[in-house]
Amino acid sequence: MSCCSGRYCQFQFPEGPPLTDYPVTQLSANYLFLPYGTLLEEEEVIRIWTESGKTETVILEQKIPLTILPGGPVAKQGEPFLPWQLIALDSGMELETIENWISHPLHNPDAEAVVLKFRHPIVMKTSLKVWWLKCLYKIRNL
C-alpha cells in the first residue's frame, strides 16, 4: 500500500484484524472522523494505523452516525457530547474543515459520515521485579 504518489513511503501491513479506512495521527487516538462511512461494526477488533505504517489493535467501542448540517455535523442518535477538537486532532484534520464539511469540495451528501470511538486494551508494562525474576529463572535453568 502506498500513501503518497511519490512512492517513497510504500509499506505493507501484516495480516491481522481489519484496518480503518483512514489513518490516525497517533496510535493513542480515541476518535476518527470518517466522512464517507465504514463497514466496520461496533465491538469489532480492528487496527488503527498511522501514515508511517505503524498499527495498533483496538476495539471499536462506538460507531456514531452523523448528520452533516450547515452549522456542523451532529450525531443522529442524540449523542450528548462529541469532543470535536479531539476528533479533529486524532483524525489529522482542521476543526474548521470538519465544522464546514457541508461546503467542502469532497462532501458527498449520499454518504453517511461517522465518528469512530476506540477502546484501547490495557497493556501491562514489565516491572523491574518481574524482569529480575525472569533473569534469575533463566540463570537457574542454564
C-alpha positions as CSV (number, residue, x, y, z in Angstrom):
1,M,0.0,0.0,0.0
2,S,1.3,3.4,-0.8
3,C,0.2,6.5,1.0
4,C,1.7,9.0,-1.5
5,S,2.1,9.5,-5.2
6,G,5.9,9.8,-4.9
7,R,6.1,6.1,-4.0
8,Y,8.7,6.9,-1.3
9,C,6.6,5.8,1.6
10,Q,5.5,2.3,0.5
11,F,4.7,-0.2,3.2
12,Q,2.8,-3.4,3.6
13,F,0.6,-4.1,6.6
14,P,1.0,-7.6,8.2
15,E,-2.0,-9.9,8.3
16,G,-4.4,-9.3,11.2
17,P,-7.7,-7.6,12.1
18,P,-9.3,-5.2,9.6
19,L,-7.8,-1.7,9.2
20,T,-9.7,1.6,9.5
21,D,-10.3,3.4,6.2
22,Y,-8.2,6.5,7.1
23,P,-5.1,6.9,9.2
24,V,-4.9,8.5,12.7
25,T,-2.3,11.0,13.8
26,Q,-1.0,8.9,16.7
27,L,-1.6,5.3,17.9
28,S,-3.1,6.6,21.2
29,A,-6.0,8.2,19.2
30,N,-9.5,7.7,20.7
31,Y,-11.6,9.1,17.8
32,L,-11.6,9.1,14.0
33,F,-13.9,11.1,11.7
34,L,-14.8,9.2,8.5
35,P,-16.7,11.4,6.1
36,Y,-17.8,8.5,3.9
37,G,-18.7,5.9,6.5
38,T,-17.3,2.5,7.1
39,L,-18.2,-1.2,7.1
40,L,-16.6,-1.8,10.5
41,E,-19.0,-2.9,13.2
42,E,-19.2,-1.9,16.9
43,E,-17.3,-4.1,19.4
44,E,-15.2,-5.4,16.4
45,V,-11.4,-5.9,17.0
46,I,-9.7,-3.6,14.4
47,R,-6.4,-1.9,13.8
48,I,-5.8,1.8,13.6
49,W,-2.7,2.9,11.6
50,T,-0.6,6.0,11.1
51,E,0.8,7.3,7.8
52,S,4.2,6.0,8.8
53,G,2.8,2.4,8.6
54,K,2.6,1.6,12.4
55,T,-0.5,-0.2,13.6
56,E,-2.2,-0.9,16.9
57,T,-5.1,-3.3,17.7
58,V,-8.0,-1.6,19.4
59,I,-11.7,-2.3,19.9
60,L,-14.3,-0.2,18.1
61,E,-16.4,0.9,21.0
62,Q,-18.9,3.1,19.2
63,K,-19.8,4.0,15.6
64,I,-21.6,7.3,15.8
65,P,-23.5,8.2,12.6
66,L,-23.6,11.9,11.8
67,T,-25.9,14.3,10.0
68,I,-24.0,17.0,8.2
69,L,-25.7,20.4,8.7
70,P,-24.6,23.9,7.7
71,G,-23.8,24.5,11.4
72,G,-21.5,21.5,11.5
73,P,-22.0,17.7,12.0
74,V,-24.3,16.4,14.7
75,A,-24.9,12.9,15.9
76,K,-28.1,11.3,14.5
77,Q,-29.0,9.4,17.7
78,G,-28.6,12.3,20.0
79,E,-25.1,11.7,21.4
80,P,-25.0,14.3,24.1
81,F,-21.4,15.5,23.6
82,L,-18.8,14.9,20.9
83,P,-15.3,16.4,21.6
84,W,-14.8,17.9,18.1
85,Q,-11.4,19.4,18.9
86,L,-10.1,16.0,20.0
87,I,-11.8,14.3,17.0
88,A,-10.1,16.8,14.6
89,L,-6.7,16.3,16.3
90,D,-6.9,12.5,16.2
91,S,-8.2,12.5,12.6
92,G,-5.5,14.8,11.4
93,M,-8.0,17.4,10.1
94,E,-8.6,21.0,10.8
95,L,-11.5,21.7,13.1
96,E,-12.9,24.2,10.6
97,T,-12.8,21.6,7.9
98,I,-15.0,19.2,9.9
99,E,-17.3,22.0,11.0
100,N,-17.7,23.2,7.4
101,W,-17.8,19.8,5.8
102,I,-21.1,20.5,4.0
103,S,-19.3,23.1,1.9
104,H,-16.2,21.1,1.4
105,P,-15.5,20.1,-2.3
106,L,-15.2,16.4,-1.3
107,H,-18.5,16.4,0.6
108,N,-20.8,13.6,-0.7
109,P,-24.4,14.1,0.5
110,D,-25.2,10.4,-0.2
111,A,-22.5,9.0,2.1
112,E,-23.2,8.8,5.8
113,A,-20.3,10.3,7.8
114,V,-19.4,8.6,11.1
115,V,-17.2,9.1,14.1
116,L,-15.4,6.0,15.4
117,K,-14.6,5.8,19.1
118,F,-11.9,3.4,20.1
119,R,-11.2,1.4,23.3
120,H,-7.5,0.6,23.8
121,P,-6.7,-2.7,25.6
122,I,-4.7,-2.4,28.8
123,V,-1.1,-3.3,28.2
124,M,0.8,-4.4,31.2
125,K,4.4,-3.0,31.3
126,T,7.0,-5.2,32.8
127,S,8.1,-4.1,36.2
128,L,11.7,-4.3,37.4
129,K,10.8,-7.1,39.8
130,V,9.3,-9.2,37.0
131,W,12.2,-8.6,34.7
132,W,14.7,-9.6,37.5
133,L,12.7,-12.8,38.3
134,K,12.8,-13.7,34.6
135,C,16.6,-13.2,34.6
136,L,17.0,-15.4,37.7
137,Y,14.8,-18.1,36.2
138,K,16.9,-18.1,33.0
139,I,20.1,-18.3,35.0
140,R,18.7,-21.2,37.1
141,N,17.8,-23.2,34.0
142,L,21.2,-22.9,32.3
